[in-house]
Amino acid sequence: MVTIKWLGHAAFEVSMSDRVILIDPFLKDNPKAAIKPDEIQRVDLVVVTHNHFDHFADVVEIAKKHGAKVVAVYETANAAAEQGVENTVGLNVGGTAKLDGLSITLTPAFHSCTSNPSGVVLSDGKVSVYHAGDTSLFGDMRLIGQLYKPRVALLPIGGFYTMGPLEAAVATALIKPKVVIPHHYGTFDAIKQDPEEFAKLVRRKAKGVKVVVLKPGESYEL
């Protein structure tokens, strides 16, 4: 069983292959986060898509407390190591790390930051989950779908800093997951969106894909 819990903003907890993976934990200073860092019970891996504060903010504290590996683009992983994280894995876009029975592949993302942004595909060999990170729509999302065949795609819909609902619906059509879960919306005024509008657009642009709208703290199991 794979469980995907939305913690708010772009942060997810994915339980897969008896491992708990956090993606982009931004919890302490996020008023809409489901939990705070000190409430987390277990983490084995922390995956960071890029080094903006709303994705990297709680990485070091959580990784140090739980002895978790941090997986990210090389420079972002090095930044975590310089702040005291003992176990980091720095790879690059297009690379795959085999860790604890999982494959972790960094994919392209189009965004601004002081290190390369990325998305990530997590796979246990049976199920793949794609977190797009912060990104615009780009045509090679079709290749991500073809290569990694993600069962679930986690896509930003906030607009302004990332794709909005329309672009994310087109991204869904390119990727062709079974399920799409929207995120990176509603945290700040600039990224207010109605996820039900996204769901309507997916029904038009990517027929047959199930849209799962979660509230922070809610989970989806597959």
VMD Tcl script that draws the C-alpha trace (Angstrom):
set ca {
  {0.00 0.00 0.00}
  {1.13 3.53 -0.81}
  {-0.24 6.41 1.27}
  {0.06 10.04 0.22}
  {-0.71 12.69 2.84}
  {-0.85 16.38 1.97}
  {0.70 18.44 4.76}
  {-0.10 21.78 3.13}
  {1.52 23.95 0.45}
  {3.89 21.65 -1.52}
  {4.65 19.35 1.42}
  {3.68 15.68 1.27}
  {4.33 12.62 3.39}
  {4.54 9.50 1.22}
  {4.57 6.07 2.84}
  {5.98 3.56 0.36}
  {7.91 0.30 0.66}
  {7.95 0.55 4.47}
  {9.62 3.95 4.23}
  {8.32 7.39 5.11}
  {9.37 10.11 2.67}
  {8.78 13.81 3.22}
  {8.76 16.07 0.18}
  {9.37 19.82 0.57}
  {8.50 20.21 4.27}
  {7.37 23.79 4.94}
  {5.52 23.43 8.23}
  {6.70 25.64 11.08}
  {5.93 28.99 9.46}
  {3.04 27.78 7.34}
  {-0.21 28.73 9.12}
  {-2.15 26.19 7.06}
  {0.20 23.25 7.62}
  {-1.40 20.11 9.01}
  {1.39 19.54 11.54}
  {4.52 21.21 12.87}
  {8.01 19.70 12.63}
  {8.08 18.54 16.24}
  {4.87 16.54 15.69}
  {6.40 14.33 13.02}
  {6.82 10.79 14.32}
  {9.05 9.20 11.69}
  {10.95 10.18 8.56}
  {13.39 8.05 6.59}
  {14.02 10.31 3.59}
  {13.51 14.01 2.93}
  {13.31 14.99 -0.73}
  {13.72 18.66 -1.64}
  {12.74 19.95 -5.09}
  {14.52 23.29 -4.70}
  {15.93 25.65 -2.10}
  {13.20 28.30 -1.77}
  {12.14 28.86 1.85}
  {8.67 27.40 1.31}
  {10.24 24.07 0.34}
  {13.53 23.92 2.26}
  {12.57 25.72 5.49}
  {12.24 22.72 7.84}
  {14.47 20.24 6.03}
  {17.54 20.53 8.26}
  {15.64 20.43 11.57}
  {13.61 17.39 10.55}
  {16.50 15.47 9.00}
  {18.77 16.02 12.00}
  {16.10 15.02 14.52}
  {15.19 11.79 12.71}
  {18.53 10.89 11.19}
  {16.91 11.02 7.77}
  {18.70 11.18 4.44}
  {18.21 14.37 2.44}
  {17.92 13.86 -1.31}
  {18.10 16.84 -3.63}
  {20.01 18.46 -6.45}
  {23.71 18.48 -5.58}
  {23.97 22.09 -4.42}
  {20.82 21.90 -2.29}
  {22.01 18.68 -0.68}
  {25.36 20.34 0.05}
  {23.56 23.27 1.70}
  {21.82 20.80 4.02}
  {25.16 19.12 4.80}
  {26.77 22.47 5.61}
  {23.96 23.02 8.16}
  {24.69 19.76 9.92}
  {22.74 17.06 8.11}
  {24.96 13.98 8.26}
  {23.49 11.93 5.43}
  {22.82 13.68 2.13}
  {22.46 12.42 -1.42}
  {23.20 15.06 -4.04}
  {22.33 14.09 -7.58}
  {21.17 16.07 -10.58}
  {18.21 16.43 -12.90}
  {17.86 13.22 -14.88}
  {19.69 11.17 -12.25}
  {18.28 8.32 -10.18}
  {19.30 7.26 -6.69}
  {18.50 3.76 -5.40}
  {17.85 4.11 -1.68}
  {16.19 1.80 0.82}
  {14.35 -0.18 -1.82}
  {13.18 2.93 -3.66}
  {14.13 4.67 -6.87}
  {14.26 8.46 -6.60}
  {14.57 10.27 -9.92}
  {14.91 14.03 -10.30}
  {13.04 15.46 -13.26}
  {13.14 18.88 -14.91}
  {11.18 21.82 -13.54}
  {11.03 25.38 -14.83}
  {11.32 27.81 -11.94}
  {13.67 30.38 -10.41}
  {16.04 29.55 -7.56}
  {19.77 29.73 -6.78}
  {20.16 26.02 -7.55}
  {18.54 23.91 -10.25}
  {14.85 23.29 -9.53}
  {13.50 19.80 -10.02}
  {10.53 17.52 -9.75}
  {10.83 14.02 -8.37}
  {9.53 10.56 -9.20}
  {9.35 8.06 -6.33}
  {9.00 4.39 -7.25}
  {8.96 1.12 -5.35}
  {9.09 -0.88 -8.58}
  {5.32 -1.25 -8.70}
  {3.91 2.23 -8.12}
  {5.39 5.58 -9.15}
  {4.42 8.98 -7.73}
  {5.45 12.20 -9.49}
  {5.78 15.47 -7.56}
  {6.33 18.21 -10.11}
  {7.91 20.68 -7.68}
  {7.40 24.34 -8.55}
  {7.16 24.57 -12.30}
  {5.46 25.98 -15.32}
  {3.85 23.77 -17.92}
  {6.37 22.25 -20.34}
  {5.96 19.81 -23.20}
  {8.42 17.21 -21.91}
  {5.99 16.36 -19.12}
  {4.75 13.92 -21.75}
  {8.13 12.15 -21.56}
  {7.90 11.96 -17.76}
  {4.58 10.20 -18.21}
  {5.95 7.84 -20.86}
  {9.16 6.96 -19.00}
  {7.99 6.66 -15.40}
  {4.23 6.06 -15.80}
  {3.28 7.70 -12.50}
  {0.11 6.35 -10.96}
  {-0.29 9.66 -9.12}
  {0.82 13.15 -10.14}
  {1.12 15.92 -7.54}
  {0.84 19.19 -9.44}
  {1.01 22.85 -8.37}
  {-2.03 24.92 -9.36}
  {-1.45 28.22 -7.55}
  {-0.49 30.34 -10.52}
  {1.74 33.43 -10.14}
  {4.82 31.42 -9.10}
  {3.87 28.15 -10.85}
  {1.31 26.70 -13.20}
  {-2.27 27.71 -12.65}
  {-5.32 25.44 -12.94}
  {-5.53 25.54 -16.74}
  {-1.84 24.77 -17.29}
  {-1.92 22.05 -14.63}
  {-4.92 20.45 -16.34}
  {-2.98 20.38 -19.62}
  {0.00 18.94 -17.73}
  {-2.30 16.20 -16.46}
  {-3.24 15.39 -20.04}
  {0.44 15.14 -21.00}
  {1.46 12.97 -18.03}
  {-1.60 10.69 -18.09}
  {-1.61 9.57 -14.45}
  {-4.48 7.61 -12.97}
  {-4.87 10.21 -10.21}
  {-3.88 13.87 -9.89}
  {-3.69 15.77 -6.60}
  {-3.37 19.59 -6.66}
  {-1.10 21.50 -4.28}
  {0.83 24.77 -3.89}
  {-2.31 26.89 -3.64}
  {-4.16 28.79 -0.95}
  {-1.18 29.37 1.35}
  {-0.72 33.03 0.39}
  {-3.01 35.59 -1.23}
  {-1.00 35.49 -4.47}
  {-1.77 31.80 -4.99}
  {-5.44 31.62 -4.04}
  {-7.21 29.13 -6.30}
  {-10.33 27.00 -6.35}
  {-9.26 23.35 -6.68}
  {-12.74 22.48 -7.92}
  {-12.09 24.70 -10.95}
  {-8.96 22.65 -11.58}
  {-11.05 19.47 -11.31}
  {-13.49 20.80 -13.93}
  {-10.63 21.60 -16.29}
  {-9.12 18.14 -15.85}
  {-12.45 16.56 -16.75}
  {-12.33 18.55 -20.00}
  {-8.62 18.24 -20.81}
  {-7.68 14.83 -19.39}
  {-10.77 12.65 -19.40}
  {-10.54 9.57 -17.24}
  {-8.02 10.99 -14.74}
  {-9.34 11.04 -11.19}
  {-8.88 14.34 -9.33}
  {-8.39 13.97 -5.58}
  {-8.67 17.25 -3.68}
  {-7.20 16.93 -0.20}
  {-7.32 19.23 2.78}
  {-4.08 19.58 4.76}
  {-3.72 16.46 6.87}
  {-5.87 14.27 4.60}
  {-4.51 11.19 2.86}
  {-5.07 9.18 -0.30}
  {-4.29 5.46 -0.39}
  {-3.63 3.30 -3.41}
}
mol new
graphics top color blue
foreach p $ca { graphics top sphere $p radius 0.5 }
foreach p [lrange $ca 0 end-1] q [lrange $ca 1 end] { graphics top cylinder $p $q radius 0.2 }
display resetview
